């Protein structure tokens, strides 16, 4: 239920654009996005890579470590439907 609400309305400073097939938005590596986690909470994470059905996301610290070649850090795959574009809410 939380997911459908998030897709149909603006929540805080986030707009409801997801990585669905109809979307033209394709996040770039390093872009901050909003992701729906398994516990139902939304978290701001960085894009590491994009697969066919998932987007690999990680924290800021993990991202820096991965950029430096760390092999003990792993980005987590999120279904594309659970990844949202991060946009600042504009009041005017």
C-alpha positions, 0 to 999 in steps of 0.5 A, spaced: 500 500 500 505 504 501 508 503 494 502 505 491 501 511 495 508 513 493 507 513 486 501 517 486 503 523 490 508 527 491 511 526 498 515 531 501 521 533 497 520 527 492 516 527 485 513 520 483 517 519 477 520 511 477 524 507 472 518 504 469 518 502 462 514 508 460 519 513 463 524 517 460 528 518 466 534 513 466 539 515 473 546 516 472 552 513 476 552 517 482 545 520 482 542 521 488 535 517 488 530 515 493 528 508 494 523 504 497 526 499 502 524 492 504 522 495 511 517 500 507 521 506 509 524 510 504 532 512 503 536 516 499 541 512 496 546 513 490 546 509 484 552 505 482 549 501 476 543 499 472 541 492 470 535 489 466 530 489 472 534 492 478 538 498 480 544 497 484 544 502 490 549 504 495 550 509 501 555 515 500 561 511 504 560 505 500 560 509 493 566 512 495 569 505 497 567 502 490 570 508 486 576 506 489 576 499 487 574 496 494 571 489 493 568 488 500 563 493 498 557 491 495 551 495 492 544 492 493 539 491 487 533 494 488 527 493 483 526 499 478 519 500 480 522 501 487 527 507 485 524 514 485 527 520 482 530 525 487 527 532 486 527 538 490 520 541 491 519 548 488 514 553 492 514 557 486 
